[in-house]
Amino acid sequence: MRPASSQRGYALLAALVVTALAAVFAAAAVAAVSARQSIVGADVANARAQAGAKQALARVCLELRRHPAALEGELSSAATTAGDESWQASWASAGAGAGIVWPAVVVRAEATRGAARRRLSATVQLRAEPVPQGIVTGGDVELQAPLRVTGSGLYCGGCLRGREWLELGSPDPAGGAPPPADGVHGDVWPQAGVHALGNEWAAGEEIHAGLEADGQYPFDTDVHTGDNEVSRFVAAPDASLLVALRDAAVAPGAALHDGALDLAMLPLSRPLILGAGPGDDGYVVVVAAAEGADLRLTGARPPGACPIVLVVLGAAALGEPGVPTAFDGALLVLGSLRVCGPTVLGGHLFARDLLVSAPLSVEIAGDWRQRQLAGLVSPALVSLDGP
């Protein structure tokens, strides 16, 4: 039999071993928990940094939507003291080349969250909003005076009356020039023509458009041709576009008085409140017509003035008898538009319905896709490398 003191010694040694093992297991558990917390924290930081990089890209797209002429620039956010989050982005023109239809930029963005860092690069095309492109009406067009359209067809969601008043393209006194091309939807209709979801009338009589008709308007299409391609081009501007235009709009100030907007009194260049950079893409003005009344649009902007995107919430009367009205940019009238005086618009036109009772000229430049207007750009992501 072993002495009692020896047994007590073994018991003490066993207790020490057990205590040591417990301490080791406890330390391992603490380390495991700590490691898991570190991994979770790193995952959260990486996710936040990734979200920051995507936010930077979104902010660049918003800037390009409002100022499409600024094909180079930089944006950044200040680091927050609490979360140590920040992002920065830069962009530059992707250049031009054969087959390039829309301007494009290459965007590079970087975001950090603590020690986490995420980068991305993307190519963004600056495409035009579907409406307005060219001269478009959601409903009927009635011509009682000359309408001259250059560089576009006439896209009509209803019926056209007064086809004899419409001239597409530049006049050809010699009669030897080829038919004018459609510079807006030439991929659908190579030659400029009327494209109506309803009927066409000329000199008070209904006509049938197309090559199989009497040949007077061979490039027109209407309900009788069975061509409904125009339906996707004549929808009214959607709500999201109108919200974006309102957010980017400049107040008309003194130019709006007593139910009339004098275009000549609007700023001739982009107001400084909209930021620095090239101003040849213009700015946006949104005006609401009084209930039950037309907003009167008058005045001629001088040569060299920047373009404007003018949005009328309601109906409008354009021009006044005997007094020229002129501006470059785009006109979106969500109600009916009456042309009451001689008017020249260098750009796009949309109206719910159109009545032309005084000469109207709408001129779409051949390079309009490369000269986007403020507020009417729809940035499209064509490539993305990154999170």
FENHU-V138255 format. One record per backbone hydrogen bond with DSSP energy under -0.5 kcal/mol. NH is the residue of the N-H (numbers start at 1). CO is the residue of the C=O. E is the energy in kcal/mol with one decimal. If there is no record, write none. Layout:
# FENHU-V138255
[[NH/CO/E] [NH/CO/E]]
This chain:
# FENHU-V138255
[[7/3/-1.6] [8/4/-2.4] [9/5/-1.8] [10/6/-2.1] [11/7/-2.4] [12/8/-2.2] [13/9/-2.3] [14/10/-2.7] [15/11/-2.3] [16/12/-2.2] [17/13/-2.3] [18/14/-2.7] [19/15/-2.6] [20/16/-2.5] [21/17/-2.9] [22/18/-2.6] [23/19/-2.3] [24/20/-2.6] [25/21/-3.1] [26/22/-2.6] [27/23/-2.6] [28/24/-2.7] [29/25/-2.5] [30/26/-2.7] [31/27/-2.7] [32/28/-2.7] [33/29/-2.8] [34/30/-2.7] [35/31/-3.0] [36/32/-2.7] [37/33/-2.6] [38/34/-2.3] [39/35/-2.6] [40/36/-3.0] [41/37/-2.7] [42/38/-2.6] [43/39/-2.9] [44/40/-2.6] [45/41/-2.4] [46/42/-2.8] [47/43/-2.6] [48/44/-2.6] [49/45/-2.5] [50/46/-2.6] [51/47/-2.5] [52/48/-2.2] [53/49/-2.0] [54/50/-1.9] [55/51/-2.3] [56/52/-2.2] [57/53/-1.8] [58/54/-2.3] [59/55/-2.4] [60/56/-2.0] [61/57/-2.2] [62/58/-2.2] [63/59/-2.2] [64/60/-2.5] [65/61/-2.0] [66/62/-1.8] [67/63/-2.4] [70/67/-1.7] [71/69/-1.8] [73/91/-1.9] [75/89/-2.6] [77/87/-2.7] [80/85/-1.3] [84/80/-1.9] [86/112/-1.9] [88/110/-2.6] [89/75/-3.1] [90/108/-2.3] [91/73/-2.2] [92/106/-1.6] [94/104/-3.1] [100/97/-2.0] [101/99/-0.7] [103/126/-0.5] [103/369/-0.6] [105/124/-2.4] [106/92/-3.0] [107/105/-0.5] [107/122/-3.4] [108/90/-2.8] [109/120/-2.6] [110/88/-2.6] [111/118/-2.7] [112/86/-2.8] [113/116/-2.2] [114/84/-1.8] [116/113/-2.1] [118/111/-2.6] [120/109/-2.3] [121/385/-2.4] [122/107/-2.4] [123/383/-1.8] [124/105/-2.7] [124/122/-0.5] [125/380/-3.0] [126/103/-3.2] [127/125/-1.1] [127/378/-1.2] [129/376/-2.4] [135/153/-0.8] [136/134/-0.6] [136/349/-2.9] [137/155/-2.2] [138/351/-1.8] [139/352/-2.0] [141/159/-2.8] [142/354/-2.7] [143/161/-3.0] [144/142/-0.6] [144/356/-3.3] [145/356/-0.5] [147/165/-2.2] [148/360/-2.6] [149/147/-0.5] [149/167/-2.9] [150/362/-2.6] [154/193/-2.2] [155/135/-2.3] [155/153/-0.5] [156/154/-0.6] [156/195/-2.8] [157/137/-2.0] [158/139/-1.6] [160/199/-2.6] [161/141/-2.5] [162/201/-0.9] [163/201/-2.8] [165/162/-2.2] [166/163/-1.6] [167/147/-2.8] [169/149/-3.7] [169/167/-0.6] [173/171/-0.5] [175/172/-0.7] [182/190/-2.4] [183/181/-0.8] [188/185/-1.7] [189/185/-2.8] [192/180/-2.6] [195/154/-2.7] [196/221/-2.4] [197/156/-1.7] [198/158/-2.4] [200/207/-0.7] [201/160/-2.3] [202/205/-2.9] [205/202/-1.9] [207/200/-2.7] [209/207/-0.6] [210/217/-1.4] [213/210/-1.5] [215/210/-0.5] [218/215/-0.6] [220/217/-1.4] [221/194/-3.2] [223/198/-2.4] [225/222/-1.5] [226/222/-0.6] [226/223/-0.6] [227/222/-0.9] [228/226/-0.8] [231/228/-1.7] [232/229/-1.2] [233/230/-2.1] [234/230/-0.7] [234/231/-0.6] [242/238/-1.8] [243/239/-2.3] [244/240/-2.2] [245/241/-2.5] [246/242/-2.3] [247/243/-2.3] [248/244/-1.4] [249/245/-0.5] [249/246/-1.0] [250/284/-3.0] [255/252/-1.7] [256/253/-1.5] [257/255/-0.6] [257/260/-2.8] [260/257/-1.3] [261/296/-3.4] [262/255/-2.7] [262/260/-0.5] [263/261/-0.8] [263/298/-3.4] [265/262/-1.5] [266/263/-1.1] [274/271/-1.9] [275/272/-2.1] [282/279/-1.7] [283/307/-1.0] [284/248/-0.6] [285/309/-2.7] [287/311/-2.8] [289/313/-2.0] [293/290/-2.3] [295/315/-2.4] [296/259/-2.3] [296/294/-0.6] [297/317/-2.9] [298/261/-2.4] [298/296/-0.6] [301/326/-2.7] [305/302/-1.8] [306/268/-2.8] [308/328/-2.3] [309/283/-2.5] [310/308/-0.7] [310/330/-2.7] [311/285/-2.9] [311/309/-0.6] [312/310/-0.5] [312/332/-3.1] [313/287/-2.8] [313/311/-0.6] [314/312/-1.4] [315/293/-0.5] [316/336/-2.4] [317/295/-2.4] [318/338/-3.5] [319/297/-3.5] [319/317/-0.5] [320/323/-0.8] [323/320/-2.1] [325/342/-2.0] [326/299/-1.2] [327/344/-1.6] [329/346/-2.3] [330/308/-2.1] [331/348/-2.1] [332/310/-2.9] [333/331/-0.5] [333/350/-2.6] [334/312/-2.5] [334/332/-0.6] [335/314/-2.2] [337/353/-2.4] [338/316/-2.3] [339/355/-2.9] [340/318/-2.8] [340/338/-0.8] [341/318/-1.3] [343/359/-2.3] [344/325/-2.4] [345/361/-3.1] [346/327/-2.2] [346/344/-0.5] [347/345/-1.2] [348/329/-1.4] [349/134/-2.7] [350/331/-2.6] [351/136/-1.5] [352/333/-0.9] [352/335/-2.1] [353/335/-0.6] [354/140/-2.2] [355/337/-2.6] [356/142/-2.7] [357/339/-1.9] [357/355/-0.7] [360/146/-2.3] [361/343/-2.3] [362/148/-2.8] [363/345/-2.6] [363/361/-0.5] [364/150/-3.1] [364/362/-0.5] [365/363/-0.6] [368/365/-1.5] [370/367/-1.3] [371/368/-1.0] [374/281/-2.6] [375/65/-2.4] [376/373/-1.9] [377/65/-0.5] [378/127/-4.0] [379/377/-0.6] [380/125/-2.8] [382/123/-2.6] [382/380/-0.6] [383/123/-1.2] [385/121/-3.2] [387/119/-0.7]]
